[in-house]
Amino acid sequence: MVVDAAAAEEAGAAVSAHDALAVVEIASPSARATDRKLKPALYTAAGIEH
């Protein structure tokens, strides 16, 4: 996850989805369907554009 530096400093260990600028998934064979179908929709709903 790429997060704005100021948001990362304020958040500590947990960062809110609205502070995420981009998320990268490494698709595993056992979770490929979830990684490619479900998660992009969840990221979009959370306002993560990339």
C-alpha positions as a Markdown table, in Angstrom:
| # | Residue | x | y | z |
|---|---|---|---|---|
| 1 | Met | 0.0 | 0.0 | 0.0 |
| 2 | Val | 1.2 | 3.5 | -0.8 |
| 3 | Val | 0.1 | 6.1 | 1.7 |
| 4 | Asp | 0.5 | 9.8 | 2.0 |
| 5 | Ala | 3.5 | 10.5 | 4.4 |
| 6 | Ala | 1.5 | 12.8 | 6.7 |
| 7 | Ala | -1.3 | 10.2 | 7.0 |
| 8 | Ala | 1.2 | 7.4 | 7.8 |
| 9 | Glu | 2.8 | 9.5 | 10.5 |
| 10 | Glu | -0.6 | 10.2 | 12.2 |
| 11 | Ala | -1.9 | 6.7 | 11.8 |
| 12 | Gly | 0.8 | 4.6 | 13.4 |
| 13 | Ala | 0.4 | 0.9 | 12.7 |
| 14 | Ala | -3.1 | 1.0 | 11.0 |
| 15 | Val | -3.9 | 3.2 | 8.1 |
| 16 | Ser | -7.5 | 4.0 | 7.0 |
| 17 | Ala | -8.5 | 3.0 | 3.5 |
| 18 | His | -9.3 | 6.6 | 2.6 |
| 19 | Asp | -5.6 | 7.4 | 3.2 |
| 20 | Ala | -4.4 | 4.8 | 0.7 |
| 21 | Leu | -3.1 | 6.2 | -2.6 |
| 22 | Ala | -2.5 | 2.8 | -4.3 |
| 23 | Val | -2.6 | -0.9 | -3.3 |
| 24 | Val | -0.6 | -3.7 | -4.9 |
| 25 | Glu | -1.8 | -7.3 | -4.6 |
| 26 | Ile | 0.4 | -10.4 | -5.2 |
| 27 | Ala | -2.0 | -13.0 | -6.4 |
| 28 | Ser | -1.5 | -16.4 | -4.9 |
| 29 | Pro | -2.8 | -19.5 | -6.7 |
| 30 | Ser | -5.1 | -20.4 | -3.8 |
| 31 | Ala | -6.7 | -16.9 | -3.6 |
| 32 | Arg | -6.5 | -15.8 | -7.2 |
| 33 | Ala | -10.3 | -15.4 | -7.7 |
| 34 | Thr | -10.6 | -13.3 | -4.5 |
| 35 | Asp | -7.5 | -11.2 | -5.4 |
| 36 | Arg | -8.8 | -10.5 | -9.0 |
| 37 | Lys | -12.6 | -10.3 | -8.5 |
| 38 | Leu | -13.5 | -9.3 | -5.0 |
| 39 | Lys | -10.7 | -7.2 | -3.8 |
| 40 | Pro | -10.7 | -4.6 | -6.7 |
| 41 | Ala | -14.4 | -4.0 | -6.0 |
| 42 | Leu | -13.7 | -3.5 | -2.3 |
| 43 | Tyr | -10.8 | -1.1 | -3.0 |
| 44 | Thr | -13.0 | 0.9 | -5.4 |
| 45 | Ala | -15.8 | 1.1 | -2.8 |
| 46 | Ala | -13.2 | 2.4 | -0.3 |
| 47 | Gly | -12.2 | 5.1 | -2.7 |
| 48 | Ile | -8.8 | 3.6 | -3.6 |
| 49 | Glu | -8.2 | 4.5 | -7.3 |
| 50 | His | -5.1 | 2.6 | -8.0 |
